[in-house]
Each structure stands twice: as C-alpha cells, then as structure tokens.
Amino acid sequence: MLQRFMKITNWRLFLSTLGIVFLSEMGDKTQITTLLLAGAKPMYVFWVALGSATALICTSFFEVIVGSHIIARFLKPNTISLISALAFTVLGLLLIFGVIGNIKIS
C-alpha cells in the first residue's frame, strides 16, 4: 500500500510541477526570444528548439539542486520570493535600457 501511495504522490508532484512551470513559462521572455531566433533562422528551427529545450532542462535542474540543498536551508519562503522579485525587476530594467540582451544575428 505504501508503494501505491508513493507512486500516486510522485505523479501528482510531477503533474503539478509540469502544470505550474508550463503556465509560468507561457509568453515569457524565453519564449519570445526562442520565437525570434526561430524566425531569424527558419531553416534551423530544429536546432533552435533543441537549444531552447536543453537550456530549460539544464537551468531547471540547476535550480532544483541549488534550491533544495542550499537556499531552502537558510532562507524563509517569503525572503526567497522577495529576492526573486527584485532579481526579476533588475533584469527587466537592464533589458529595457539595453544594458543586456542586444543579440545580433548574422
């Protein structure tokens, strides 16, 4: 019975994580960048998709490892939310003012 419970719990965790990340990634700057790169190089759409998917997998794995083994031990969830909001705001401002994100595709 415990094994059955673990299997159900694992699938619920997997599906809830999939749904949350899928919804939060829809229409964000990563998706727009991927769309623009694919539009700039339509003959290489497979490689753009593969690069984008691989990057998302690698960053997500890194975030899970760092979040679960380092950050969660020292910071409260509210502090993590505040730091995330500040980082997102700073990156957004840097993009708006052109400090980062100037990609020239030849």
For each residue, the residues with C-beta under 8 A, 3 or more apart:
1: 4 5
2: 5 6
3: 6 7
4: 1 7 8
5: 1 2 8 9
6: 2 3 9 10
7: 3 4 10 11
8: 4 5 11 12
9: 5 6 12 13
10: 6 7 13 14
11: 7 8 14 15
12: 8 9 15 16
13: 9 10 16 17
14: 10 11 17 18
15: 11 12 18 19
16: 12 13 19 20
17: 13 14 20 21
18: 14 15 21 22
19: 15 16 22 23
20: 16 17 23 24
21: 17 18 24 25 60
22: 18 19 25 26
23: 19 20 26
24: 20 21 28
25: 21 22 28 30 31 56
26: 22 23 31
27: 31 32
28: 24 25 31 32
29: 32 33 95
30: 25 33 34 52 56
31: 25 26 27 28 34 35
32: 27 28 29 35 36
33: 29 30 36 37 103
34: 30 31 37 38 48 49 52
35: 31 32 38 39
36: 32 33 39 40
37: 33 34 40 41 48 52 105
38: 34 35 41 42 45 48 49
39: 35 36 42
40: 36 37 105
41: 37 38 44 45 47 48 105
42: 38 39 45
43:
44: 41 47 48
45: 38 41 42 48 49
46: 49 50
47: 41 44 50 51
48: 34 37 38 41 44 45 51 52
49: 34 38 45 46 52 53
50: 46 47 53 54
51: 47 48 54 55
52: 30 34 37 48 49 55 56
53: 49 50 56 57
54: 50 51 57 58
55: 51 52 58 59
56: 25 30 52 53 59 60
57: 53 54 60 61
58: 54 55 61 62
59: 55 56 62 63
60: 21 56 57 63 64
61: 57 58 64 65
62: 58 59 65 66
63: 59 60 66 67
64: 60 61 67 68
65: 61 62 68 69
66: 62 63 69 70 71
67: 63 64 70 71 72
68: 64 65 72
69: 65 66 72 73
70: 66 67 73 74
71: 66 67 74 75 80
72: 67 68 69 75
73: 69 70
74: 70 71
75: 71 72 79 80 83
76: 79 80
77: 80 81
78: 81 82
79: 75 76 82 83
80: 71 75 76 77 83 84
81: 77 78 84 85
82: 78 79 85 86
83: 75 79 80 86 87
84: 80 81 87 88
85: 81 82 88 89
86: 82 83 89 90
87: 83 84 90 91
88: 84 85 91 92
89: 85 86 92 93
90: 86 87 93 94
91: 87 88 94 95 100
92: 88 89 95 96
93: 89 90 96 97
94: 90 91 97 99 100 101
95: 29 91 92 98 99 100 101
96: 92 93
97: 93 94
98: 95 101 102
99: 94 95
100: 91 94 95
101: 94 95 98
102: 98
103: 33
104:
105: 37 40 41
106:
